[in-house]
């Protein structure tokens, strides 16, 4: 907390946040994303992302380079309400990316992230369910140049990155420099969900904003720092940010 530069970094991200207020607004966003005429990056901002922004300038720069940033999760809703703003719909990637895939029916798609067999399972399921053409799939552990090369060879209309933060945002920023128009989505664990590696919480748990608890119980070792340490830290930072008028949106 001693380095107060994080307040300015938070302001940068909050200033770029696109709040979706209702279903009609979501449909307009979908239509806009599906008709991009240049490389367009879609990112999601949750409490974990804001903690990374606070600690890493390079991650803040990569995230801020996205063309559209959406509010993801209850933590961000708390922050927005503290700022006197309506948080709108919870635009988490696990729900929104399948809608994007459906909108890209018949188009060329790349899945880069996770490991086999979940990567292939995600591709096969999405081809069957959404009618997309998966023209490229690769694990999420290669160097950035590997993904740049794949994009140039296959020229997908939609690239789904399932590498986790902060790598996917950094890869997306580099992909955005390419010439071919495409939508580049920073999807976190989306390929794991689509491939059956990770299961969703029951609907009633999601309605109560408790999916993070469900995931923590499923993967306590991997997610302990992110949720048990990270969530209270985010809330403390949110209180400080909301009381620092010079740094508010």
Residue, then its C-alpha position, 0 to 999 in steps of 0.5 A: x500500500x505504500x506505493x500510491x501510484x496504484x491509485x492512478x493505475x486504478x483510475x486508468x482502468x476505471x476510466x475505460x470500463x464499459x458498463x452494460x446496463x441492460x439486455x438491449x445494451x448487451x445486444x448492441x455490444x455483441x453486434x459491435x464486437x462481431x463487426x470489428x473492422x480491425x483487430x479489437x481486444x475485449x477484456x474483463x475486469x474483476x477484483x483479481x485484475x484490479x489487484x494485478x493492476x495495483x501491483x504491476x505497471x506493465x499489466x496495467x498498460x496491457x489491460x488498458x490497451x484493450x478496446x473494450x473492458x467489461x465489469x466482471x464480478x461482485x467485487x467490481x459492483x461494490x467498487x462502482x457503487x462506492x463511487x456512486x455508479x450503477x454497476x449494470x450487468x455482470x459481464x463475466x466472460x464465462x457467460x458472455x463468451x459463449x454468446x460471442x461464439x454463437x454470434x460467430x457461427x460459421x466463422x473461423x475461430x482460434x482457441x489458445x489456452x489450457x492443455x490437452x485433452x481439454x483444449x481439443x474437447x473445447x474446440x469440438x464442443x464449440x464446433x458442435x454447439x455454436x457452429x464455429x470453425x476452429x482453425x487453430x488450437x494451441x496450449x497457453x504456454x508458448x512464447x508470444x511470437x508463436x501466437x502471432x505466427x498462428x494468427x498470420x497463418x490462420x487469420x481467425x475472425x475470433x481468437x479466444x485466449x484462455x491463458x489467465x492473467x496477466x499473460x493473456x492481456x499481454x499476448x492480446x496487446x501484441x496481437x492487436x498490432x496485426x493487420x487482419x481484422x479479428x476479435x481477440x478475447x481475454x477469456x481466463x479459464x473459459x477454455x477450461x470451462x468449455x473443455x470440461x476441466x472446470x465445472x460451473x457452480x449451480x445456477x442458484x450459487x451464481x445468482x448469489x454471487x458465490x461462484x468464487x466460493x465454489x471454485x475455491x472449494x474445488x481448487x483450494x491450493x491454486x486459488x487460495x491467494x487469489x480469493x482468500x488473500x486477494x478479495x480482502x485486499x481488493x476491498x481495502x483498496x476499493x475503500x481507499x480509492x473511493x475516499x481519494x477524490x483526486x483519483x476517482x473516475 
